[in-house]
Amino acid sequence: MTRHHMTPDGPVPFSAEEEAERDKAEKIVADEQVELAKTQYQRDRRAEYAKLNQFEMQFDDQRDSTATWVDAINTIKKKFPKP
């Protein structure tokens, strides 16, 4: 599909060079989106980890012989698995 510039006089088709430049730019954006999608789970996990009071959880687990911190981490990892 031919791309156009919008001008006051109406649409003007892109030149071959402009088409090639736009195609290149769109490919760069698409590639960046693919790369971001590959690591989205990391950002999702980080946000969930930040909600935990991990040091206190670890201390309480040590004191009480429980595994609430490990369970919480595993729940987050299960919720946001690696691709």
OpenMM code with the backbone's topology and positions (N, CA, C; nanometers):
from openmm import Vec3, app, unit

residues = "MET THR ARG HIS HIS MET THR PRO ASP GLY PRO VAL PRO PHE SER ALA GLU GLU GLU ALA GLU ARG ASP LYS ALA GLU LYS ILE VAL ALA ASP GLU GLN VAL GLU LEU ALA LYS THR GLN TYR GLN ARG ASP ARG ARG ALA GLU TYR ALA LYS LEU ASN GLN PHE GLU MET GLN PHE ASP ASP GLN ARG ASP SER THR ALA THR TRP VAL ASP ALA ILE ASN THR ILE LYS LYS LYS PHE PRO LYS PRO".split()
positions = [
    Vec3(0.0851, -0.1177, 0.0000),
    Vec3(0.0000, 0.0000, 0.0000),
    Vec3(0.0895, 0.1238, 0.0000),
    Vec3(0.0604, 0.2150, -0.0854),
    Vec3(0.1390, 0.3368, -0.0966),
    Vec3(0.1059, 0.4313, 0.0168),
    Vec3(0.2104, 0.4868, 0.0740),
    Vec3(0.1922, 0.5846, 0.1809),
    Vec3(0.1841, 0.7238, 0.1202),
    Vec3(0.1223, 0.8121, 0.1954),
    Vec3(0.1053, 0.9490, 0.1473),
    Vec3(0.1394, 1.0499, 0.2559),
    Vec3(0.1852, 1.1662, 0.2114),
    Vec3(0.1969, 1.2836, 0.2973),
    Vec3(0.0654, 1.3583, 0.2838),
    Vec3(0.0149, 1.4098, 0.3906),
    Vec3(-0.1048, 1.4939, 0.3803),
    Vec3(-0.0594, 1.6398, 0.3694),
    Vec3(-0.1053, 1.7049, 0.2660),
    Vec3(-0.0741, 1.8456, 0.2438),
    Vec3(-0.2049, 1.9224, 0.2333),
    Vec3(-0.1991, 2.0546, 0.2386),
    Vec3(-0.3221, 2.1324, 0.2221),
    Vec3(-0.3909, 2.1065, 0.0873),
    Vec3(-0.3109, 2.0636, -0.0118),
    Vec3(-0.3664, 2.0353, -0.1452),
    Vec3(-0.4096, 1.8905, -0.1604),
    Vec3(-0.3966, 1.8114, -0.0543),
    Vec3(-0.4368, 1.6713, -0.0601),
    Vec3(-0.3171, 1.5795, -0.0409),
    Vec3(-0.3409, 1.4491, -0.0513),
    Vec3(-0.2334, 1.3528, -0.0286),
    Vec3(-0.1303, 1.3533, -0.1422),
    Vec3(-0.0033, 1.3386, -0.1037),
    Vec3(0.1060, 1.3282, -0.1999),
    Vec3(0.1777, 1.1963, -0.1719),
    Vec3(0.1920, 1.1094, -0.2710),
    Vec3(0.2563, 0.9792, -0.2477),
    Vec3(0.4019, 0.9940, -0.2050),
    Vec3(0.4458, 0.9012, -0.1225),
    Vec3(0.5864, 0.8960, -0.0829),
    Vec3(0.6715, 0.8640, -0.2051),
    Vec3(0.7944, 0.9123, -0.2052),
    Vec3(0.8901, 0.8714, -0.3077),
    Vec3(0.9400, 0.7316, -0.2709),
    Vec3(1.0107, 0.6688, -0.3631),
    Vec3(1.0657, 0.5357, -0.3365),
    Vec3(1.1618, 0.5407, -0.2174),
    Vec3(1.2405, 0.6482, -0.2083),
    Vec3(1.3343, 0.6627, -0.0974),
    Vec3(1.2601, 0.6778, 0.0352),
    Vec3(1.1522, 0.7562, 0.0343),
    Vec3(1.0735, 0.7745, 0.1568),
    Vec3(1.0080, 0.6437, 0.1992),
    Vec3(0.9600, 0.5652, 0.1005),
    Vec3(0.9003, 0.4344, 0.1311),
    Vec3(1.0043, 0.3435, 0.1969),
    Vec3(1.1251, 0.3400, 0.1387),
    Vec3(1.2314, 0.2547, 0.1924),
    Vec3(1.2699, 0.3002, 0.3329),
    Vec3(1.2808, 0.4303, 0.3528),
    Vec3(1.3163, 0.4839, 0.4846),
    Vec3(1.2097, 0.4507, 0.5883),
    Vec3(1.0837, 0.4632, 0.5504),
    Vec3(0.9748, 0.4312, 0.6425),
    Vec3(0.9722, 0.2826, 0.6739),
    Vec3(0.9936, 0.1979, 0.5711),
    Vec3(0.9992, 0.0534, 0.5942),
    Vec3(1.1095, 0.0180, 0.6939),
    Vec3(1.2260, 0.0813, 0.6768),
    Vec3(1.3393, 0.0563, 0.7666),
    Vec3(1.3045, 0.0989, 0.9091),
    Vec3(1.2454, 0.2153, 0.9240),
    Vec3(1.2077, 0.2653, 1.0568),
    Vec3(1.1035, 0.1738, 1.1219),
    Vec3(1.0055, 0.1279, 1.0448),
    Vec3(0.9026, 0.0392, 1.1001),
    Vec3(0.9617, -0.0949, 1.1427),
    Vec3(1.0607, -0.1445, 1.0669),
    Vec3(1.1255, -0.2700, 1.1042),
    Vec3(1.2021, -0.2533, 1.2345),
    Vec3(1.2695, -0.1401, 1.2509),
    Vec3(1.3433, -0.1142, 1.3753),
    Vec3(1.2473, -0.1143, 1.4937),
    Vec3(1.1338, -0.0470, 1.4799),
    Vec3(1.0347, -0.0409, 1.5873),
    Vec3(0.9806, -0.1810, 1.6166),
    Vec3(0.9499, -0.2567, 1.5123),
    Vec3(0.8974, -0.3927, 1.5314),
    Vec3(0.9996, -0.4812, 1.6023),
    Vec3(1.1266, -0.4698, 1.5636),
    Vec3(1.2319, -0.5491, 1.6279),
    Vec3(1.2460, -0.5113, 1.7747),
    Vec3(1.2382, -0.3813, 1.8045),
    Vec3(1.2468, -0.3367, 1.9434),
    Vec3(1.1294, -0.3889, 2.0255),
    Vec3(1.0117, -0.3929, 1.9662),
    Vec3(0.8943, -0.4443, 2.0372),
    Vec3(0.9098, -0.5931, 2.0668),
    Vec3(0.9672, -0.6670, 1.9736),
    Vec3(0.9917, -0.8096, 1.9959),
    Vec3(1.0891, -0.8284, 2.1117),
    Vec3(1.1962, -0.7501, 2.1125),
    Vec3(1.2947, -0.7596, 2.2203),
    Vec3(1.2331, -0.7226, 2.3552),
    Vec3(1.1514, -0.6176, 2.3573),
    Vec3(1.0844, -0.5799, 2.4822),
    Vec3(0.9911, -0.6898, 2.5311),
    Vec3(0.9204, -0.7517, 2.4381),
    Vec3(0.8269, -0.8576, 2.4758),
    Vec3(0.8995, -0.9768, 2.5376),
    Vec3(1.0212, -1.0028, 2.4908),
    Vec3(1.0990, -1.1151, 2.5444),
    Vec3(1.1336, -1.0970, 2.6916),
    Vec3(1.1431, -0.9745, 2.7374),
    Vec3(1.1838, -0.9485, 2.8747),
    Vec3(1.0732, -0.8849, 2.9589),
    Vec3(0.9503, -0.8856, 2.9090),
    Vec3(0.8396, -0.8271, 2.9842),
    Vec3(0.8209, -0.8968, 3.1175),
    Vec3(0.8426, -1.0278, 3.1201),
    Vec3(0.8259, -1.1016, 3.2458),
    Vec3(0.9183, -1.0466, 3.3544),
    Vec3(1.0370, -0.9988, 3.3167),
    Vec3(1.1298, -0.9436, 3.4156),
    Vec3(1.0735, -0.8169, 3.4793),
    Vec3(1.0162, -0.7301, 3.3971),
    Vec3(0.9587, -0.6067, 3.4507),
    Vec3(0.8364, -0.6372, 3.5361),
    Vec3(0.7557, -0.7346, 3.4938),
    Vec3(0.6386, -0.7725, 3.5721),
    Vec3(0.6793, -0.8314, 3.7077),
    Vec3(0.7789, -0.9185, 3.7055),
    Vec3(0.8269, -0.9776, 3.8309),
    Vec3(0.8834, -0.8707, 3.9230),
    Vec3(0.9651, -0.7819, 3.8672),
    Vec3(1.0283, -0.6775, 3.9488),
    Vec3(0.9236, -0.5944, 4.0215),
    Vec3(0.8151, -0.5625, 3.9518),
    Vec3(0.7083, -0.4834, 4.0139),
    Vec3(0.6443, -0.5601, 4.1301),
    Vec3(0.6247, -0.6892, 4.1128),
    Vec3(0.5659, -0.7706, 4.2197),
    Vec3(0.6642, -0.7901, 4.3351),
    Vec3(0.7908, -0.8130, 4.3028),
    Vec3(0.8913, -0.8283, 4.4087),
    Vec3(0.8979, -0.7035, 4.4953),
    Vec3(0.8845, -0.5881, 4.4329),
    Vec3(0.8941, -0.4618, 4.5068),
    Vec3(0.7830, -0.4477, 4.6113),
    Vec3(0.6726, -0.5175, 4.5907),
    Vec3(0.5609, -0.5108, 4.6847),
    Vec3(0.5858, -0.5934, 4.8115),
    Vec3(0.6831, -0.6833, 4.8050),
    Vec3(0.7122, -0.7704, 4.9182),
    Vec3(0.8109, -0.7040, 5.0132),
    Vec3(0.7954, -0.7304, 5.1396),
    Vec3(0.8951, -0.6905, 5.2388),
    Vec3(0.9852, -0.8125, 5.2573),
    Vec3(1.0750, -0.8311, 5.1612),
    Vec3(1.1482, -0.9568, 5.1526),
    Vec3(1.2402, -0.9840, 5.2721),
    Vec3(1.3093, -0.8828, 5.3200),
    Vec3(1.4000, -0.9068, 5.4336),
    Vec3(1.3231, -0.9504, 5.5572),
    Vec3(1.2102, -0.8870, 5.5806),
    Vec3(1.1291, -0.9266, 5.6957),
    Vec3(1.0735, -1.0669, 5.6760),
    Vec3(1.0307, -1.0968, 5.5549),
    Vec3(0.9796, -1.2309, 5.5269),
    Vec3(1.0879, -1.3358, 5.5509),
    Vec3(1.2095, -1.3078, 5.5044),
    Vec3(1.3195, -1.4021, 5.5224),
    Vec3(1.3537, -1.4187, 5.6718),
    Vec3(1.3548, -1.3085, 5.7438),
    Vec3(1.3812, -1.3159, 5.8875),
    Vec3(1.2745, -1.3996, 5.9581),
    Vec3(1.1473, -1.3698, 5.9282),
    Vec3(1.0380, -1.4447, 5.9911),
    Vec3(1.0445, -1.5925, 5.9545),
    Vec3(1.0774, -1.6234, 5.8290),
    Vec3(1.0898, -1.7636, 5.7882),
    Vec3(1.2018, -1.8336, 5.8659),
    Vec3(1.3134, -1.7647, 5.8826),
    Vec3(1.4252, -1.8224, 5.9579),
    Vec3(1.3849, -1.8468, 6.1029),
    Vec3(1.3213, -1.7481, 6.1625),
    Vec3(1.2806, -1.7568, 6.3031),
    Vec3(1.1728, -1.8628, 6.3239),
    Vec3(1.0751, -1.8679, 6.2320),
    Vec3(0.9581, -1.9540, 6.2501),
    Vec3(0.9680, -2.0879, 6.1757),
    Vec3(1.0776, -2.1099, 6.1068),
    Vec3(1.0947, -2.2322, 6.0254),
    Vec3(0.9817, -2.2471, 5.9245),
    Vec3(0.9521, -2.1377, 5.8544),
    Vec3(0.8479, -2.1380, 5.7510),
    Vec3(0.9117, -2.1071, 5.6158),
    Vec3(0.8309, -2.1042, 5.5139),
    Vec3(0.8810, -2.0784, 5.3783),
    Vec3(0.7919, -1.9772, 5.3059),
    Vec3(0.7417, -1.8789, 5.3775),
    Vec3(0.6497, -1.7830, 5.3140),
    Vec3(0.7195, -1.7007, 5.2060),
    Vec3(0.8464, -1.6661, 5.2281),
    Vec3(0.9185, -1.5874, 5.1275),
    Vec3(0.9380, -1.6695, 5.0000),
    Vec3(0.9845, -1.7931, 5.0151),
    Vec3(1.0047, -1.8814, 4.8996),
    Vec3(0.8724, -1.9030, 4.8273),
    Vec3(0.7663, -1.9245, 4.9026),
    Vec3(0.6346, -1.9445, 4.8419),
    Vec3(0.5907, -1.8208, 4.7633),
    Vec3(0.6147, -1.7027, 4.8204),
    Vec3(0.5762, -1.5781, 4.7529),
    Vec3(0.6546, -1.5595, 4.6236),
    Vec3(0.7853, -1.5875, 4.6282),
    Vec3(0.8688, -1.5748, 4.5086),
    Vec3(0.8249, -1.6744, 4.4022),
    Vec3(0.7990, -1.7981, 4.4429),
    Vec3(0.7547, -1.8994, 4.3462),
    Vec3(0.6197, -1.8647, 4.2855),
    Vec3(0.5316, -1.8035, 4.3635),
    Vec3(0.4011, -1.7618, 4.3118),
    Vec3(0.4192, -1.6548, 4.2044),
    Vec3(0.5088, -1.5601, 4.2288),
    Vec3(0.5344, -1.4549, 4.1308),
    Vec3(0.5963, -1.5147, 4.0042),
    Vec3(0.6914, -1.6046, 4.0215),
    Vec3(0.7551, -1.6669, 3.9048),
    Vec3(0.6537, -1.7488, 3.8237),
    Vec3(0.5608, -1.8115, 3.8924),
    Vec3(0.4581, -1.8889, 3.8228),
    Vec3(0.3616, -1.7948, 3.7494),
    Vec3(0.3291, -1.6821, 3.8121),
    Vec3(0.2374, -1.5855, 3.7520),
    Vec3(0.2987, -1.5206, 3.6272),
    Vec3(0.4308, -1.4983, 3.6303),
    Vec3(0.5022, -1.4344, 3.5192),
    Vec3(0.6177, -1.5245, 3.4754),
    Vec3(0.5878, -1.6334, 3.4030),
    Vec3(0.6935, -1.7271, 3.3633),
    Vec3(0.7836, -1.6700, 3.2529),
    Vec3(0.9020, -1.7263, 3.2431),
    Vec3(0.9907, -1.6895, 3.1335),
    Vec3(0.9285, -1.7415, 3.0041),
    Vec3(0.9486, -1.6689, 2.8956),
    Vec3(0.8917, -1.7164, 2.7668),
    Vec3(0.9633, -1.8410, 2.7167),
] * unit.nanometer
topology = app.Topology()
chain = topology.addChain("A")
for resn in residues:
    res = topology.addResidue(resn, chain)
    for name in ("N", "CA", "C"):
        topology.addAtom(name, app.Element.getBySymbol(name[0]), res)
